[in-house]
Amino acid sequence: MTDTAVFRIISDRRDDIAMDARCMALLTGAGVHDIPPSDDAMWPAALARNGRRRLKEYQAATGDRDADVRDLLIHYARREGVELVREIGSGTHVVVVPAPEGPREEATL
């Protein structure tokens, strides 16, 4: 089963994107079950701290001090083996980070 995170760009403004709970888990390092519903007005302080920590980790690993949310999603999706998909319009999806390949079986003759 593939672990997939999906995001959608809302506007041309930087970091103006909608994300599913799996994307939020990538950004915070939390489990998907720890991410509150999108309509929840209260964001746990620990998740916000984790998000800032993950940004610093990304900056230290890449040297990129001007990253946007998409850069972070791509980095952590690759690192954690999560397929990252951008939703474009109704029913159109573009794979940004492919799912990791599972172990291959050797062909027998």
OpenMM code with the backbone's topology and positions (N, CA, C; nanometers):
from openmm import Vec3, app, unit

residues = "MET THR ASP THR ALA VAL PHE ARG ILE ILE SER ASP ARG ARG ASP ASP ILE ALA MET ASP ALA ARG CYS MET ALA LEU LEU THR GLY ALA GLY VAL HIS ASP ILE PRO PRO SER ASP ASP ALA MET TRP PRO ALA ALA LEU ALA ARG ASN GLY ARG ARG ARG LEU LYS GLU TYR GLN ALA ALA THR GLY ASP ARG ASP ALA ASP VAL ARG ASP LEU LEU ILE HIS TYR ALA ARG ARG GLU GLY VAL GLU LEU VAL ARG GLU ILE GLY SER GLY THR HIS VAL VAL VAL VAL PRO ALA PRO GLU GLY PRO ARG GLU GLU ALA THR LEU".split()
positions = [
    Vec3(0.0842, -0.1179, 0.0000),
    Vec3(0.0000, 0.0000, 0.0000),
    Vec3(0.0890, 0.1246, 0.0000),
    Vec3(0.0551, 0.2219, -0.0823),
    Vec3(0.1351, 0.3425, -0.0955),
    Vec3(0.0884, 0.4480, 0.0034),
    Vec3(0.1841, 0.5087, 0.0712),
    Vec3(0.1571, 0.6197, 0.1623),
    Vec3(0.1629, 0.7465, 0.0779),
    Vec3(0.0497, 0.8156, 0.0616),
    Vec3(0.0417, 0.9296, -0.0292),
    Vec3(-0.0022, 1.0549, 0.0431),
    Vec3(0.0657, 1.1667, 0.0114),
    Vec3(0.0302, 1.2991, 0.0609),
    Vec3(-0.0124, 1.3833, -0.0587),
    Vec3(-0.1192, 1.4620, -0.0434),
    Vec3(-0.1741, 1.5397, -0.1549),
    Vec3(-0.1827, 1.6866, -0.1164),
    Vec3(-0.1369, 1.7737, -0.2101),
    Vec3(-0.1526, 1.9175, -0.1898),
    Vec3(-0.2076, 1.9813, -0.3160),
    Vec3(-0.2642, 2.1006, -0.2989),
    Vec3(-0.3207, 2.1760, -0.4099),
    Vec3(-0.2799, 2.3214, -0.3943),
    Vec3(-0.2316, 2.3835, -0.5016),
    Vec3(-0.1940, 2.5248, -0.4984),
    Vec3(-0.3215, 2.6076, -0.5114),
    Vec3(-0.3370, 2.7029, -0.4179),
    Vec3(-0.4579, 2.7858, -0.4149),
    Vec3(-0.4428, 2.9080, -0.5051),
    Vec3(-0.3285, 2.9764, -0.4947),
    Vec3(-0.3059, 3.0985, -0.5727),
    Vec3(-0.1578, 3.1104, -0.6064),
    Vec3(-0.1217, 3.2175, -0.6738),
    Vec3(0.0180, 3.2415, -0.7104),
    Vec3(0.1015, 3.2905, -0.5931),
    Vec3(0.0370, 3.3241, -0.4830),
    Vec3(0.1126, 3.3699, -0.3653),
    Vec3(0.1941, 3.2542, -0.3088),
    Vec3(0.3125, 3.2866, -0.2642),
    Vec3(0.4021, 3.1859, -0.2076),
    Vec3(0.3363, 3.1176, -0.0871),
    Vec3(0.3477, 2.9893, -0.0806),
    Vec3(0.2972, 2.9076, 0.0305),
    Vec3(0.1457, 2.9100, 0.0462),
    Vec3(0.0726, 2.9496, -0.0565),
    Vec3(-0.0732, 2.9494, -0.0493),
    Vec3(-0.1241, 2.8182, -0.1085),
    Vec3(-0.1170, 2.7132, -0.0259),
    Vec3(-0.1575, 2.5810, -0.0728),
    Vec3(-0.2463, 2.5132, 0.0308),
    Vec3(-0.3285, 2.4224, -0.0183),
    Vec3(-0.4114, 2.3387, 0.0689),
    Vec3(-0.3444, 2.2021, 0.0768),
    Vec3(-0.3451, 2.1430, 0.1949),
    Vec3(-0.2773, 2.0157, 0.2158),
    Vec3(-0.3665, 1.9194, 0.2920),
    Vec3(-0.3468, 1.7926, 0.2657),
    Vec3(-0.4158, 1.6923, 0.3459),
    Vec3(-0.3371, 1.6673, 0.4744),
    Vec3(-0.3934, 1.5845, 0.5601),
    Vec3(-0.3304, 1.5583, 0.6902),
    Vec3(-0.1935, 1.4920, 0.6737),
    Vec3(-0.1746, 1.4125, 0.5679),
    Vec3(-0.0443, 1.3472, 0.5477),
    Vec3(0.0636, 1.4501, 0.5178),
    Vec3(0.0295, 1.5557, 0.4414),
    Vec3(0.1249, 1.6649, 0.4168),
    Vec3(0.1597, 1.7351, 0.5474),
    Vec3(0.0592, 1.7621, 0.6287),
    Vec3(0.0844, 1.8285, 0.7569),
    Vec3(0.1722, 1.7406, 0.8452),
    Vec3(0.1523, 1.6105, 0.8374),
    Vec3(0.2370, 1.5186, 0.9146),
    Vec3(0.3813, 1.5249, 0.8652),
    Vec3(0.4013, 1.5360, 0.7338),
    Vec3(0.5379, 1.5503, 0.6809),
    Vec3(0.6032, 1.6776, 0.7341),
    Vec3(0.5287, 1.7868, 0.7364),
    Vec3(0.5856, 1.9149, 0.7797),
    Vec3(0.6167, 1.9194, 0.9282),
    Vec3(0.5427, 1.8439, 1.0073),
    Vec3(0.5607, 1.8494, 1.1527),
    Vec3(0.6349, 1.7291, 1.2093),
    Vec3(0.6461, 1.6236, 1.1306),
    Vec3(0.7084, 1.5020, 1.1814),
    Vec3(0.6160, 1.4228, 1.2725),
    Vec3(0.4894, 1.4617, 1.2784),
    Vec3(0.3913, 1.3939, 1.3635),
    Vec3(0.3238, 1.2819, 1.2846),
    Vec3(0.2503, 1.2000, 1.3547),
    Vec3(0.1690, 1.0990, 1.2882),
    Vec3(0.0429, 1.1620, 1.2323),
    Vec3(-0.0125, 1.1042, 1.1290),
    Vec3(-0.1349, 1.1580, 1.0690),
    Vec3(-0.2466, 1.1667, 1.1736),
    Vec3(-0.2525, 1.0688, 1.2628),
    Vec3(-0.3564, 1.0673, 1.3664),
    Vec3(-0.3410, 1.1837, 1.4658),
    Vec3(-0.2236, 1.2480, 1.4705),
    Vec3(-0.2011, 1.3609, 1.5608),
    Vec3(-0.2387, 1.4957, 1.4998),
    Vec3(-0.2724, 1.4977, 1.3717),
    Vec3(-0.3060, 1.6219, 1.3027),
    Vec3(-0.4541, 1.6510, 1.3251),
    Vec3(-0.4866, 1.7701, 1.3780),
    Vec3(-0.6275, 1.8021, 1.4018),
    Vec3(-0.7022, 1.8250, 1.2704),
    Vec3(-0.8337, 1.8107, 1.2717),
    Vec3(-0.9118, 1.8368, 1.1505),
    Vec3(-0.8876, 1.9795, 1.1005),
    Vec3(-0.9002, 1.9989, 0.9692),
    Vec3(-0.8710, 2.1300, 0.9105),
    Vec3(-0.9630, 2.2396, 0.9617),
    Vec3(-1.0809, 2.2044, 1.0083),
    Vec3(-1.1728, 2.3064, 1.0597),
    Vec3(-1.1507, 2.3360, 1.2088),
    Vec3(-1.0537, 2.2709, 1.2699),
    Vec3(-1.0212, 2.2936, 1.4110),
    Vec3(-0.9418, 2.4235, 1.4239),
    Vec3(-0.9960, 2.5187, 1.4981),
    Vec3(-0.9322, 2.6501, 1.5114),
    Vec3(-0.8077, 2.6454, 1.6007),
    Vec3(-0.7981, 2.5462, 1.6862),
    Vec3(-0.6850, 2.5372, 1.7786),
    Vec3(-0.5790, 2.4426, 1.7234),
    Vec3(-0.4618, 2.4975, 1.6928),
    Vec3(-0.3497, 2.4167, 1.6454),
    Vec3(-0.2600, 2.3900, 1.7651),
    Vec3(-0.2337, 2.2667, 1.8007),
    Vec3(-0.1508, 2.2375, 1.9179),
    Vec3(-0.0126, 2.3030, 1.9079),
    Vec3(0.0309, 2.3654, 2.0153),
    Vec3(0.1604, 2.4350, 2.0180),
    Vec3(0.2754, 2.3396, 1.9859),
    Vec3(0.2640, 2.2161, 2.0307),
    Vec3(0.3719, 2.1190, 2.0052),
    Vec3(0.3887, 2.0945, 1.8554),
    Vec3(0.2797, 2.0909, 1.7802),
    Vec3(0.2910, 2.0704, 1.6366),
    Vec3(0.3551, 2.1915, 1.5687),
    Vec3(0.3206, 2.3105, 1.6146),
    Vec3(0.3826, 2.4318, 1.5595),
    Vec3(0.5337, 2.4312, 1.5878),
    Vec3(0.5719, 2.3929, 1.7082),
    Vec3(0.7153, 2.3833, 1.7417),
    Vec3(0.7855, 2.2796, 1.6550),
    Vec3(0.7195, 2.1664, 1.6371),
    Vec3(0.7773, 2.0616, 1.5525),
    Vec3(0.7963, 2.1110, 1.4094),
    Vec3(0.7008, 2.1881, 1.3595),
    Vec3(0.7122, 2.2435, 1.2253),
    Vec3(0.8311, 2.3380, 1.2130),
    Vec3(0.8519, 2.4216, 1.3127),
    Vec3(0.9684, 2.5120, 1.3118),
    Vec3(1.0986, 2.4324, 1.3208),
    Vec3(1.0994, 2.3266, 1.4005),
    Vec3(1.2176, 2.2410, 1.4115),
    Vec3(1.2472, 2.1734, 1.2783),
    Vec3(1.1444, 2.1236, 1.2114),
    Vec3(1.1641, 2.0576, 1.0824),
    Vec3(1.2164, 2.1560, 0.9771),
    Vec3(1.1714, 2.2810, 0.9831),
    Vec3(1.2234, 2.3827, 0.8911),
    Vec3(1.3727, 2.4028, 0.9148),
    Vec3(1.4128, 2.4129, 1.0413),
    Vec3(1.5551, 2.4298, 1.0735),
    Vec3(1.6360, 2.3081, 1.0287),
    Vec3(1.5817, 2.1887, 1.0467),
    Vec3(1.6498, 2.0666, 1.0004),
    Vec3(1.6681, 2.0707, 0.8493),
    Vec3(1.5634, 2.1125, 0.7790),
    Vec3(1.5709, 2.1225, 0.6327),
    Vec3(1.6792, 2.2221, 0.5929),
    Vec3(1.6800, 2.3381, 0.6562),
    Vec3(1.7790, 2.4404, 0.6239),
    Vec3(1.9203, 2.3906, 0.6504),
    Vec3(1.9404, 2.3208, 0.7599),
    Vec3(2.0727, 2.2678, 0.7921),
    Vec3(2.1160, 2.1608, 0.6909),
    Vec3(2.0222, 2.0800, 0.6470),
    Vec3(2.0546, 1.9708, 0.5545),
    Vec3(2.0795, 2.0198, 0.4123),
    Vec3(2.0108, 2.1276, 0.3728),
    Vec3(2.0173, 2.1704, 0.2327),
    Vec3(2.0903, 2.3030, 0.2124),
    Vec3(2.1013, 2.3825, 0.3176),
    Vec3(2.1590, 2.5157, 0.3035),
    Vec3(2.0620, 2.6161, 0.2446),
    Vec3(1.9411, 2.5749, 0.2161),
    Vec3(1.8376, 2.6610, 0.1568),
    Vec3(1.7683, 2.7405, 0.2667),
    Vec3(1.7910, 2.8701, 0.2685),
    Vec3(1.7301, 2.9560, 0.3700),
    Vec3(1.6034, 3.0248, 0.3191),
    Vec3(1.5675, 3.0000, 0.1929),
    Vec3(1.4514, 3.0653, 0.1333),
    Vec3(1.3509, 2.9623, 0.0829),
    Vec3(1.3340, 2.8560, 0.1583),
    Vec3(1.2461, 2.7466, 0.1169),
    Vec3(1.0997, 2.7857, 0.1311),
    Vec3(1.0177, 2.7279, 0.0434),
    Vec3(0.8742, 2.7416, 0.0627),
    Vec3(0.8179, 2.6062, 0.1052),
    Vec3(0.6902, 2.6019, 0.1309),
    Vec3(0.6277, 2.4796, 0.1824),
    Vec3(0.6472, 2.3626, 0.0859),
    Vec3(0.6389, 2.3893, -0.0428),
    Vec3(0.6569, 2.2804, -0.1398),
    Vec3(0.7963, 2.2195, -0.1310),
    Vec3(0.8983, 2.3038, -0.1102),
    Vec3(1.0348, 2.2518, -0.0940),
    Vec3(1.0418, 2.1557, 0.0243),
    Vec3(0.9796, 2.1955, 0.1343),
    Vec3(0.9800, 2.1105, 0.2538),
    Vec3(0.9038, 1.9802, 0.2298),
    Vec3(0.7887, 1.9899, 0.1653),
    Vec3(0.7112, 1.8690, 0.1370),
    Vec3(0.7913, 1.7713, 0.0509),
    Vec3(0.8564, 1.8225, -0.0526),
    Vec3(0.9351, 1.7372, -0.1408),
    Vec3(1.0500, 1.6720, -0.0639),
    Vec3(1.1201, 1.7515, 0.0155),
    Vec3(1.2333, 1.6999, 0.0928),
    Vec3(1.1897, 1.5882, 0.1865),
    Vec3(1.0866, 1.6144, 0.2670),
    Vec3(1.0459, 1.5154, 0.3663),
    Vec3(0.9734, 1.3966, 0.3038),
    Vec3(0.9038, 1.4159, 0.1918),
    Vec3(0.8415, 1.3020, 0.1231),
    Vec3(0.9500, 1.2067, 0.0732),
    Vec3(1.0558, 1.2626, 0.0147),
    Vec3(1.1672, 1.1774, -0.0323),
    Vec3(1.2338, 1.1073, 0.0850),
    Vec3(1.2585, 1.1822, 0.1907),
    Vec3(1.3300, 1.1271, 0.3061),
    Vec3(1.2503, 1.0165, 0.3754),
    Vec3(1.1179, 1.0341, 0.3801),
    Vec3(1.0344, 0.9390, 0.4542),
    Vec3(0.9658, 0.8357, 0.3650),
    Vec3(0.9948, 0.8403, 0.2350),
    Vec3(0.9374, 0.7403, 0.1452),
    Vec3(0.7880, 0.7547, 0.1239),
    Vec3(0.7422, 0.8791, 0.1122),
    Vec3(0.5996, 0.9072, 0.0928),
    Vec3(0.5787, 0.9601, -0.0486),
    Vec3(0.4814, 0.9071, -0.1182),
    Vec3(0.4456, 0.9601, -0.2496),
    Vec3(0.3806, 1.0974, -0.2297),
    Vec3(0.4265, 1.1975, -0.3046),
    Vec3(0.3708, 1.3326, -0.2952),
    Vec3(0.3030, 1.3658, -0.4264),
    Vec3(0.1763, 1.4060, -0.4179),
    Vec3(0.0951, 1.4307, -0.5364),
    Vec3(0.0376, 1.5714, -0.5308),
    Vec3(0.0477, 1.6420, -0.6442),
    Vec3(-0.0153, 1.7739, -0.6574),
    Vec3(-0.1465, 1.7557, -0.7319),
    Vec3(-0.2532, 1.8047, -0.6718),
    Vec3(-0.3844, 1.8000, -0.7348),
    Vec3(-0.4017, 1.9265, -0.8177),
    Vec3(-0.4365, 1.9089, -0.9442),
    Vec3(-0.4586, 2.0229, -1.0324),
    Vec3(-0.5994, 2.0096, -1.0872),
    Vec3(-0.6898, 2.0924, -1.0405),
    Vec3(-0.8269, 2.0843, -1.0882),
    Vec3(-0.8958, 1.9578, -1.0423),
    Vec3(-1.0067, 1.9328, -1.1037),
    Vec3(-1.0901, 1.8201, -1.0654),
    Vec3(-1.0389, 1.6908, -1.1278),
    Vec3(-0.9890, 1.6030, -1.0450),
    Vec3(-0.9489, 1.4714, -1.0901),
    Vec3(-0.8138, 1.4618, -1.1595),
    Vec3(-0.7401, 1.5717, -1.1686),
    Vec3(-0.6093, 1.5675, -1.2321),
    Vec3(-0.5020, 1.5719, -1.1250),
    Vec3(-0.4119, 1.4746, -1.1281),
    Vec3(-0.3061, 1.4650, -1.0290),
    Vec3(-0.1704, 1.4512, -1.0977),
    Vec3(-0.0710, 1.5169, -1.0408),
    Vec3(0.0656, 1.5073, -1.0907),
    Vec3(0.1512, 1.4538, -0.9762),
    Vec3(0.2242, 1.3467, -1.0024),
    Vec3(0.3117, 1.2905, -0.9007),
    Vec3(0.4384, 1.3755, -0.8952),
    Vec3(0.4629, 1.4369, -0.7806),
    Vec3(0.5801, 1.5212, -0.7597),
    Vec3(0.6966, 1.4370, -0.7080),
    Vec3(0.6670, 1.3501, -0.6132),
    Vec3(0.7653, 1.2549, -0.5609),
    Vec3(0.7011, 1.1168, -0.5742),
    Vec3(0.7588, 1.0311, -0.6582),
    Vec3(0.6998, 0.8983, -0.6749),
    Vec3(0.7148, 0.8122, -0.5503),
    Vec3(0.6252, 0.7173, -0.5384),
    Vec3(0.6331, 0.6214, -0.4283),
    Vec3(0.7611, 0.5404, -0.4435),
    Vec3(0.8237, 0.5094, -0.3319),
    Vec3(0.9449, 0.4263, -0.3426),
    Vec3(0.9102, 0.2889, -0.3969),
    Vec3(1.0038, 0.2347, -0.4718),
    Vec3(0.9823, 0.1004, -0.5257),
    Vec3(1.0046, -0.0011, -0.4158),
    Vec3(0.9212, -0.1004, -0.4144),
    Vec3(0.9374, -0.2077, -0.3169),
    Vec3(1.0510, -0.2994, -0.3584),
    Vec3(1.0798, -0.3966, -0.2768),
    Vec3(1.1873, -0.4901, -0.3119),
    Vec3(1.1521, -0.5652, -0.4395),
    Vec3(1.2516, -0.5813, -0.5209),
    Vec3(1.2306, -0.6517, -0.6488),
    Vec3(1.2678, -0.7979, -0.6327),
    Vec3(1.1874, -0.8811, -0.6945),
    Vec3(1.2191, -1.0236, -0.6936),
    Vec3(1.3072, -1.0526, -0.8133),
    Vec3(1.4051, -1.1361, -0.7915),
    Vec3(1.4934, -1.1743, -0.9019),
    Vec3(1.4185, -1.2721, -0.9924),
    Vec3(1.4353, -1.2509, -1.1210),
    Vec3(1.3734, -1.3405, -1.2172),
    Vec3(1.4444, -1.4746, -1.2154),
    Vec3(1.3680, -1.5782, -1.2246),
    Vec3(1.4271, -1.7117, -1.2311),
    Vec3(1.4103, -1.7658, -1.3713),
    Vec3(1.5078, -1.8407, -1.4174),
    Vec3(1.5023, -1.8979, -1.5513),
    Vec3(1.4552, -2.0402, -1.5475),
] * unit.nanometer
topology = app.Topology()
chain = topology.addChain("A")
for resn in residues:
    res = topology.addResidue(resn, chain)
    for name in ("N", "CA", "C"):
        topology.addAtom(name, app.Element.getBySymbol(name[0]), res)
